[in-house]
Amino acid sequence: MSKKNLTTFLKKRYKTNEINTLGELKTAGYQYCSIKKELKNNLIEKIKKKETTFPGIVGFEDTVIPELERAILAGHNILLLGLRGQGKTKIARLMVDLLDEYIPVIQGSPLNEDPLLPISKQSVELITRLKDKTPVDWMHKTERYSEKLATPDVSIADLIGDIDPIKAVNQKLTYADEEIIHYGIIPRSNRCIFTINELPDLQARIQVSLFNILQEGDIQIRGFKLRMPLDIQFCFSANPEDYTSRGAIVTPLKDRIESQIITHYALSTEIAKNITAQEASIDNEVKQVVNLPEMAADLIEEIVFEARKSDFVDIQSGVSARLSISAYELLYQTAYRRALANNEKSTNIRLSDFAGIVPAITGKIELVYEGEQEGAIIVAHKIIEKAVRNRFNQYFPEFRSKKINSDKSSKFLNIIQWFENGNELEIDNISDDKTYKNSLAKVTGLMNAAKSICKEENHISFYAEFILNGLAANSRIHRDDYQGTYKFKDLLNAMFSKNNFEEDSEN
């Protein structure tokens, strides 16, 4: 029976319950296939059909995914090496989609043994006794993934196994009997994908216990002469920072992992936006109330890109993509909270709402000494300000020159002069939309300037506020901010006011 016909037959079994014993399995023409061969065969089919092999993984189409596919085709164990938040664990979990829908296992076997290839003493004896009447169970592919986070307290018994003295007493067995062994998570992952996350955190002596499994495919427990040919697809993940700050992958183990694949962050804000929108959890109820300008989504990614190159942030530690996801969620909820407070059925994201994403930044960046001196909250605000300036200068490249104040034709001249005339403007993320829009409309020339770059009619106010913050970030006007409330004023007057305040304080 061909593989295709057999697969159809096995699917049919779940409707008719036809295959329940070893004899029925043989009659159906079933043949044993190793997990690495199984992954390879299914990957080949997907590639031929031009199907997406790792759905949901964005930005790796031309880099990581081809390397991963080559490793699977070669039957390699895999090490995914990359900074935090680069999707390493997600990639490992998605490998399950390359497995067959169901596989047969010996009923009651803790090692998921194939009925045609028993490897434990108990299963061999069971098949010897029952022969073709040996009961068979079916294992779905979602049950064939095991994962372990490497921590310093992980032991060899956890991973490989150990002697179970209670079993020995209850069953009146000697310590020489193989049946008293309690198997660890690796033998129990036979015919499965097994992932160890943060491999360098595993103690060196524990890493040594993996040598034989990777090289020979068998395990060693205490003094037992075990030669179990385990059938496992290993996938490890590691952070390059771990090599220096916490631990290291011992060289002989690294040598036994055939393919090391280096992951990376999104290479563009457009890719990063797609990842964030895909991964963020926003209720439909919230989306119906809150309108998000495209510029706001761009700014979130710009903030993350800026954080990754900030002098205050530890670059080697990395800045996770989870920062943008958390910031995206908080931005929505900041606006949603305002809508609830003002009893509004609809509201638009404001730039002042970005004060609400500060907790997402402070919790996901590792600061260097200079950053610690500044403080996490101040660093977060500086990163946001720098991101706004970067975006503003992309829209208005003339700001790279210093001639704007002397250029009478500039679209910002009226705005700057409005503040020079002693006017001040206060914007917050609490007031209702009508108050917010009326406040922005007071500034001469602001709404016209916003219309020149806004392609979304209902988001003109966001772009107007963006222009004010861009001018402040480029030191054209002054901005004070306190917990989501921004106060804009003339730069020169603000400097004199500050100097006078400092003189009065000294006196």
N, C-alpha and C positions, 0 to 999 in steps of 0.2 A: 504494500500500500504506500502510495506517495505521501510525502510530508503534508501536502495540501489536503489530500483526502483524509489523512489520519487526523489532522487538526479539526476538520469538519466532523469527523466521527466522534472525536472526543467532546466537542461542543454539544453534539447530539446526545451524548451520554448524560449530560446534565438535565436534559428534558425527559429522557426515557429511563435513566438510571440503569444502563445496560452493563457497565463495566465496574464490578465491585471486587473482583478477585484477580490473582496473578494469572490464572488460566485464561480468563476472559481478555486480559490485557495482551497476552501472547497471541490469542486468536485475532485480535484487532490489528496485529502487525506492528505493535509498538516496539521501538528501538531506543536504547539509552542514548542520550546526547548530553555532553558536558555543558555546564552553564556558559563557559566562554565560547563554545561552538554555537550554542543557542543564541547568545547575544550577537555573534557575528552573522549568523544566518538571517536573523530578523533585521539587522542593520542593513545588510545587502539588499533585502527586499525593499526597505524604505528608500534607500538611495536610488535604486532602479526606478521606483515609482515617483521619485522626486518629492517625497514627503518630508516634512520637517522632523528631524530626528530628535531634537530636544526642544519641544514647544515651550514657550514662556521664557526662554533664555534669549535676551535681547543684547545686541552689541558684540556678540562673540562669533557671528556667522562666518567671518573671514579669518579669524585668529584661533580661538580656543576650540571651537566645535570641530574643524577639520583635524586638528591634532588629536582630539578625543576619539573621533571616528577611526583614525589610523591606528590608535592604540587598541581599540576594541577589535578591529580587523586582525591585528597581530596577536590577539589573545593576551595582552599585557595587563598586569596589575598597574594601578594608576596612582600617582601622587599629584594632587592639585595644590599648587603653591601660589599663594597670593595674599594680599593684605585683607583686612577685615571687610566684610560687606561686599565681596566680589562674586557672590553666588556659588561658592564652592560646594556647600552642602546641597544646595538645590540641584546642581548638576548631578551629583551622586544619586540623589533620590529619583531623578528623572530617568536614570538608567533602567529603572524597573519597567518602563514602557517598552523596552526592547526585549523583554522576556516573553515566553509563550504564555498564553492566557491561563492554562492549568498544566500541572505536571502530576503524575501519579507518585504516591509515597506509600511505604509500608505502614499499615495502620498501627498507630501507637508508637512509632519510632521517634525518639527525641532528636535524631540526627537527620530527619527528612530523607531517609534512604530510598533509593530507587529500587523497586521490586526486582529488577534484573541485576542489580549490583549492590547487595547488602554488604555493609562494612563493619558492623558491630557484631559481637558474639551473640547477643540476644536475637538479632534479626536473622543471622545465619541459622541458628537453632530453630527459630520459628518456621522458616522456609523449608528446612530439612524435615520438620515434623508435619507441616500442613501441605507442603508442595503447592500444587496449582490452586488449592483452596485458601491460600494465604490472603487475608483481607487487604484490600487496597483503598486508600483514601486519596482525595484530590486536593491539591494545594494551589490556591490562586496566586497570581504574580504579586499582588499587593502584600502577601504574607512572606514574600521572599526577599525582604530587605531588612537588614539589621544594622544598628548604628550604636557606636559607643563613643562618648566624649572622654578623651584621655585626660585624666586628672592624676595627681601624685599618689592618690590612695588606691588606684587600680592595681589589682594583684594578678599574679599568674593564674591563681584559682579562678578569678573572675573571667579571664580571657580563655584559658585552656581547660581548666578543670582540676579536680583534686579528689582525694579519697573521702568518702562519706561514711564516717564511723557509725552513724545512726542506722544507715541502711544495712551495714554489715551486721549489727546487733539484731535488728528486726528480722532479717532474712537468714540469720545464722550462717553467714558466709565468712570465710577467712579473708585476710588482707591480700591474699594472692589471687582472689577471684576478681575478674575484670568487671563483674556486675556491680561492685561497690563504688565504682567511679561515678562521680557527679560531674557531668560535662559542663564546660564553660560556654560563653556566648559564641566563640568561634566554631567549635564543633557543631553546636546547635544551629549554626548558619550554613551548614552543608547544603550545597545546591542553591545558595542564596548570594546576594550582593552584600558584602560586609564592609562598613565604613568606620574608620577610626578618625574622628575629628581632632584637630590640634595635636598631631602625632608627636611633636617635640616635647610636649608636656608629659609624655609617658616616660617613666624612669628608664634609664639605660638598661638595667637588668631585665626589665619587662620587655623592652624592645628586642632583646636577645632571644626571648622565647618565640619570637615570630620568624626567626631565621629558617627553621626547618619546615615550617608551614609554607612559606613562600617558595623555598627552593625545591623541597621534595613533596610537598602536599600532605605531609603526615604530622602527627602531634606526638609529644612526649609528656607523660604524666607520671610523676614519681618514678618508681622502679619498674613500671609495666612495659613489656615489650610490645608497644602498639605500633602498627604500621597501617593506620587508617588513611586511605587515599581520599582526603577531603577534596570536595569539588566546590571551590569558592572563588568569586570574583572580588578581589580586594580593591578598595578605593580609599586612599588616605588624603587628608587635608592638612595643610601646615601654613603658618604665617612666617615670612622671612624674618620678621622682628624676633620671633621666638628663639632663633638660633643664638642670639646674643643676650637677650634679657632673661630668658627662663630656662631653656634647655636646648637640645640639639637632637637631630636624627643621627643615630650612630651610623658610621660609614658603611659597615657591612650590610645593615638593613637597607640603607638607601641604595646600595649596589644591587640589591635583590628586587627592588621595585623598578620594573622595566621602563616605564614611561613617566617622566616628570613634566607636567603641563603647567605653564605659568599663566595665571589669570590676570586681569587688569580691570581698572575702572572704565566707565563709559568714556569714549574718546571724543564725544561731542555733546553739547547741551541737548540737541535734538534726541539723541539716543537715550540720554539720561532722563529726559522728560517722559519718554515712552516707558522706561522701566518704572519710574515713580508712579505714573498714572496706572500702570498695571498692578503694582504691588500695594498701593495705598488702599486703606479700607475706609470708604466714605459711604454712609447710608444714602440710599436713593432719596429719602426724605430731606436730607441735608442738601443734596445736589439740586433738588427742586427749588429750594429757598435761596441758596447761595450761587451767585454767578462769578465764575473765575475768568478774569482776563488772560489772554495768552501771555501777555507781558509778565504777569504774576508768576505763572508757571516757569517762564524763562529765568526770572529772578531767583527762584528757589534753587535752580541748578547752578546759576552763576555764583550763588552764595557757597554752595558745596565746592565748586571749582576754586573759588577764592580761598576757602578754608584749607584746601590741600596744598596751597603754595604760600600760606601766611607765615610770617616770621615768628608768630606767637604759637604756632601749632607744630607738634612733633610730626614731621613729614614721614619718618620711618614707621610710625605707628599707623598712619593712614587715616582717612576720613571715610567712614562707611557710607554706602548708598542708603543705609537706614536713616541717615540724617535727613536726606531730602524727603524720604517717605514720611517720617515723623513730622517734619516741618510742613509738608503738604496737608497732612491731616489736621495739624494744629491751626493752620491758616484758615481752613474751612470752618473749623469749630469756633474760631475767634469771631468770624463774621456771623455764624449761626447764633452764637450767644447774644450778639448785638440785636439780631432780628427778633429773637425771643423777648429780650428786654424791652424793645420798642414796639412789640406787637406788629411787626412788619411781615408780610407774606413773601417778600422778596428783597434781597439786598445784594450789593456788589462788593467784591473784595476791595479793600482800600490798602494803600501802601502803609498806612499807620497800623494796619492789622499785622504787619510783619513783626511788631513788637511781641506778638503772641507766640512766635516761633523760637524765641530765645531759649526756652527750656530744651528744645530739640537740639540746639547747637551745643549748649553747655554740657549736656550729658553725653555727647558723642565725639568730643575732641580731647586729645591729650595735649596739654600745654607744655611748652618748654619753660625754662626759668623766667624769661622775660614775660611770657604770658601769665605765669603764676603771679608775678609782681603786679601786672595790670589787673588781674582778676578775670574770671571766666565770663561774667556778664558784660564787662566792658569790651573784652575781646570779641564777643558775639556781636555787639552793636557795631564795632569797627569793621568786622567782616561784612555785615549787612550794608554798611555805608560804602565800603569799597566796591561791593557788587553793584550797588546802584550807580556809582560813579562810572564803573566800567561799561555798564549798559547805556548810560546816558551819553557817554563819549562815543559809543558806537553809532547812536542815532544822530548825534551832533558833533561830527569830527572837528568842527571849527573851534571847539573848546580846547583842542590841543595847542592852539595858538593863544597868545595873551592879548589879542586885539579886540576882544568882544566888547569891552567897555567903551572903546572909541569908535566902534562900528555902529553908526546911527541907523543902519538898515536892519540890524539884528532883530529877530523876532522876540528876543528876550530883553531888549532895552527898556521897553515900557514896564515890564515886570520888575526889573531891578530898580528903576526910578520910582515905582510905586512904594517900594520899601524905603528908598532913600528919602522920600517925602515924610517919613515918620510913621508910616502905617505898619501895623503888625497883624499877623494872621495866626489863629490857633486852630489846629486840626486834631481831632481825636478819633478813637475807634469805638466810641460809646454812643455819640449823638446819632439821631435818626438821619436817614438819607437826605431828606429835604434840607435840614440844617447844614449838613456836610456840603451839599452842592451849592447852596447859597453862599457859604463862606468862601469857597473857591472862586465863585463868580465875581466876588468883590475886587479881586486882583486884576488890574488893567492888563489886557493882552494875554492873560494866562489861558483862557479857554480856546482862543484862536491858535495859540502855540500848540495846545494839546491836540486840536483837530488836525494839525499838519502831520502828525505821526500816528494818530489813532485810526485804525481801520474798523473798529467796533464801536458803533454809535453809542451804545448804552454804557461804554466804559470810558468815556471822555474824562470823567472826574478822576479816575485812577491815573490816567496819563497826565492830567493837570498836576496832581499831587506828586507824581513821579518827576515832573519838570522842576517843581519847587525843591524836592530833595536832591535832584541832580545839581541844581544851582548851588545849594548849600554844600554839597560834597565837593564842588569845585571852588568853594570859597568866594562865591559871588553874592550870597546873602548868608545870614546867620540863622542857625537852627538850635533851639534848646529842646531837649526831649526828656519826658518823665513818664514812664510806664504807659506808653502808647499815645501820649499827648505831645504833639509837636507844636512849637511856637516859633514862627518865622519872623525875622526882623532885619533891618539894615545891618550890614556887617560892621560898618564904621561905628555906628551908634552903639552897637553891642560891645565893641572893644572898649569904647570910652566908658560905658556903663560899668563894665567889669573893672576897669582901672580905678574909677571913682569909688566903687564898692570896696576894693582892696585898700585904698587910701583911708577910707572912713574906718575900716576894720583895724588898721594900724593905729589910727589916732584914738 
